[in-house]
Amino acid sequence: MKPLHIILAVLGGAIAGAAVGLLFAPEKGSDTRSRIADLLREKGVKLSGSKMDELVDEIADELKA
């Protein structure tokens, strides 16, 4: 494997782990979704409110499955 692939795999795993940790934290779902949306905005993901909500819900659904 190339070093770039390893770095991307580690970063992807870290992001997925953080998302799972947030979703299973003992907080209300609306608070958790709000935190995910804020984190995505901080990382530069610029979407309208409804598109951001769809993305957050999709992430939450994928992690529950």
Backbone as a printed PyTorch tensor [residue, N CA C, xyz], in Angstrom:
tensor([[[  0.8400,  -1.1870,   0.0000],
         [  0.0000,   0.0000,   0.0000],
         [  0.8760,   1.2380,   0.0000]],

        [[  0.3810,   2.2270,  -0.6430],
         [  1.0980,   3.4890,  -0.6790],
         [  0.8490,   4.2330,   0.6300]],

        [[  1.8080,   5.0400,   1.0470],
         [  1.6240,   5.7930,   2.2980],
         [  0.3770,   6.6770,   2.2900]],

        [[  0.0310,   7.2340,   1.1350],
         [ -1.1610,   8.0760,   1.0600],
         [ -2.4160,   7.2730,   1.3840]],

        [[ -2.4840,   6.0420,   0.9150],
         [ -3.6370,   5.1880,   1.1970],
         [ -3.7380,   4.8960,   2.6940]],

        [[ -2.6150,   4.6780,   3.3130],
         [ -2.6070,   4.3970,   4.7490],
         [ -3.0870,   5.6130,   5.5260]],

        [[ -2.6070,   6.7860,   5.1390],
         [ -3.0100,   8.0200,   5.8220],
         [ -4.5080,   8.2520,   5.6480]],

        [[ -5.0130,   8.0650,   4.4300],
         [ -6.4410,   8.2490,   4.1870],
         [ -7.2790,   7.2350,   4.9590]],

        [[ -6.7940,   6.0070,   5.0620],
         [ -7.5090,   4.9900,   5.8300],
         [ -7.5670,   5.3550,   7.3110]],

        [[ -6.4730,   5.8380,   7.8500],
         [ -6.4360,   6.2410,   9.2580],
         [ -7.3700,   7.4230,   9.4970]],

        [[ -7.3300,   8.4190,   8.6100],
         [ -8.2180,   9.5770,   8.7620],
         [ -9.6820,   9.1710,   8.6480]],

        [[ -9.9930,   8.3120,   7.6850],
         [-11.3670,   7.8390,   7.5370],
         [-11.8390,   7.0900,   8.7660]],

        [[-10.9770,   6.2500,   9.3080],
         [-11.3170,   5.5150,  10.5250],
         [-11.5270,   6.4300,  11.7180]],

        [[-10.6940,   7.4600,  11.8120],
         [-10.8330,   8.4130,  12.9180],
         [-12.1530,   9.1790,  12.8190]],

        [[-12.5020,   9.5900,  11.6120],
         [-13.7630,  10.3170,  11.4220],
         [-14.9510,   9.4150,  11.7270]],

        [[-14.9090,   8.1840,  11.2270],
         [-16.0070,   7.2480,  11.4960],
         [-16.1130,   6.9560,  12.9910]],

        [[-14.9860,   6.7760,  13.6590],
         [-14.9950,   6.5190,  15.1000],
         [-15.5610,   7.6800,  15.8830]],

        [[-15.1930,   8.8810,  15.4850],
         [-15.7200,  10.0660,  16.1680],
         [-17.2250,  10.1800,  15.9660]],

        [[-17.6860,   9.8960,  14.7530],
         [-19.1230,   9.9680,  14.4760],
         [-19.8890,   8.9290,  15.2900]],

        [[-19.3700,   7.7120,  15.3630],
         [-20.0200,   6.6620,  16.1540],
         [-20.0330,   7.0550,  17.6260]],

        [[-18.9350,   7.5770,  18.1140],
         [-18.8660,   8.0140,  19.5080],
         [-19.8840,   9.0940,  19.8170]],

        [[-20.0540,  10.0190,  18.8870],
         [-21.0420,  11.0750,  19.0870],
         [-22.4630,  10.5200,  19.0850]],

        [[-22.7270,   9.5960,  18.1760],
         [-24.0860,   9.0730,  18.0740],
         [-24.4770,   8.1840,  19.2500]],

        [[-23.5120,   7.5410,  19.8660],
         [-23.8270,   6.6760,  21.0010],
         [-23.6120,   7.3660,  22.3460]],

        [[-23.2930,   8.6380,  22.3170],
         [-23.1230,   9.3980,  23.5530],
         [-24.4970,   9.5810,  24.2070]],

        [[-24.5150,   9.7050,  25.5040],
         [-25.7960,   9.8290,  26.2130],
         [-26.3920,  11.2370,  26.1180]],

        [[-26.6410,  11.6850,  24.8920],
         [-27.2730,  12.9830,  24.6720],
         [-28.5380,  12.7830,  23.8510]],

        [[-29.3680,  13.7940,  23.8280],
         [-30.5560,  13.7340,  22.9940],
         [-30.1330,  13.7050,  21.5360]],

        [[-30.9170,  13.0500,  20.7000],
         [-30.6050,  12.9390,  19.2830],
         [-30.4940,  14.2840,  18.5900]],

        [[-31.3610,  15.2140,  18.9500],
         [-31.3250,  16.5350,  18.3170],
         [-30.0360,  17.2720,  18.6660]],

        [[-29.5780,  17.1090,  19.9030],
         [-28.3090,  17.7310,  20.3010],
         [-27.1410,  17.1110,  19.5470]],

        [[-27.1800,  15.7940,  19.3900],
         [-26.1120,  15.0940,  18.6740],
         [-26.0890,  15.5100,  17.2130]],

        [[-27.2500,  15.5730,  16.5850],
         [-27.3090,  15.9820,  15.1830],
         [-26.8180,  17.4170,  15.0280]],

        [[-27.1420,  18.2530,  15.9610],
         [-26.6690,  19.6370,  15.9250],
         [-25.1430,  19.6910,  16.0100]],

        [[-24.5740,  18.8740,  16.8710],
         [-23.1060,  18.8400,  17.0070],
         [-22.4460,  18.3310,  15.7310]],

        [[-23.0450,  17.3080,  15.0880],
         [-22.4970,  16.7990,  13.8300],
         [-22.5450,  17.8960,  12.7660]],

        [[-23.6810,  18.5930,  12.6810],
         [-23.8130,  19.6680,  11.6940],
         [-22.7890,  20.7670,  11.9490]],

        [[-22.5870,  21.1380,  13.2070],
         [-21.5840,  22.1560,  13.5380],
         [-20.1910,  21.7000,  13.1570]],

        [[-19.8790,  20.4380,  13.4150],
         [-18.5640,  19.8960,  13.0680],
         [-18.3600,  19.9200,  11.5550]],

        [[-19.3790,  19.5460,  10.7970],
         [-19.2670,  19.5720,   9.3420],
         [-19.0510,  20.9910,   8.8310]],

        [[-19.7480,  21.9480,   9.4230],
         [-19.5550,  23.3500,   9.0200],
         [-18.1380,  23.8210,   9.3390]],

        [[-17.6120,  23.4320,  10.4910],
         [-16.2430,  23.8000,  10.8680],
         [-15.2260,  23.2190,   9.8880]],

        [[-15.5280,  22.0290,   9.3700],
         [-14.6090,  21.3650,   8.4390],
         [-14.7480,  21.8930,   7.0200]],

        [[-15.6550,  22.8440,   6.8030],
         [-15.7710,  23.4630,   5.4960],
         [-16.8800,  22.9270,   4.6210]],

        [[-17.7430,  22.0790,   5.1550],
         [-18.8660,  21.5740,   4.3730],
         [-19.9340,  22.6590,   4.3780]],

        [[-20.1650,  23.2450,   3.1970],
         [-21.1050,  24.3590,   3.1030],
         [-22.3410,  23.9060,   2.3420]],

        [[-23.4080,  23.6570,   3.0870],
         [-24.6780,  23.2310,   2.5150],
         [-25.7930,  24.0730,   3.1110]],

        [[-26.9240,  24.1310,   2.4050],
         [-28.0830,  24.8240,   2.9590],
         [-28.5880,  24.0450,   4.1690]],

        [[-29.4450,  24.6660,   4.9330],
         [-29.9400,  24.0300,   6.1580],
         [-30.5960,  22.6890,   5.9180]],

        [[-31.4490,  22.6020,   4.9060],
         [-32.1440,  21.3420,   4.6590],
         [-31.1880,  20.2790,   4.1310]],

        [[-30.2470,  20.6590,   3.2770],
         [-29.2650,  19.6950,   2.7570],
         [-28.3510,  19.2120,   3.8820]],

        [[-27.9840,  20.1090,   4.7990],
         [-27.1500,  19.7230,   5.9380],
         [-27.9140,  18.7410,   6.8140]],

        [[-29.1980,  19.0010,   7.0430],
         [-30.0140,  18.0820,   7.8380],
         [-30.1010,  16.7120,   7.1840]],

        [[-30.2500,  16.6890,   5.8560],
         [-30.3050,  15.4150,   5.1390],
         [-28.9960,  14.6460,   5.2970]],

        [[-27.8730,  15.3530,   5.1750],
         [-26.5680,  14.7090,   5.3110],
         [-26.3770,  14.1640,   6.7240]],

        [[-26.7260,  14.9400,   7.7240],
         [-26.5960,  14.4950,   9.1150],
         [-27.4780,  13.2800,   9.3740]],

        [[-28.7190,  13.3090,   8.8680],
         [-29.6150,  12.1630,   9.0450],
         [-29.0800,  10.9270,   8.3380]],

        [[-28.5070,  11.1290,   7.1570],
         [-27.9330,  10.0070,   6.4170],
         [-26.7560,   9.3910,   7.1710]],

        [[-25.9070,  10.2350,   7.7360],
         [-24.7830,   9.7400,   8.5330],
         [-25.2960,   8.9530,   9.7390]],

        [[-26.2910,   9.5010,  10.4150],
         [-26.8510,   8.8400,  11.5920],
         [-27.4690,   7.4870,  11.2220]],

        [[-28.1940,   7.4440,  10.1050],
         [-28.8170,   6.1920,   9.6740],
         [-27.7810,   5.1460,   9.3060]],

        [[-26.7240,   5.5530,   8.6180],
         [-25.6670,   4.6190,   8.2260],
         [-24.9730,   4.0360,   9.4480]],

        [[-24.7840,   4.8510,  10.4560],
         [-24.0770,   4.3660,  11.6420],
         [-24.9590,   3.4670,  12.5060]],

        [[-26.2750,   3.6440,  12.4200],
         [-27.1860,   2.7770,  13.1650],
         [-27.2880,   1.4040,  12.5250]],

        [[-27.1010,   1.3380,  11.2020],
         [-27.2520,   0.0580,  10.4710],
         [-26.1110,  -0.8860,  10.7000]]])
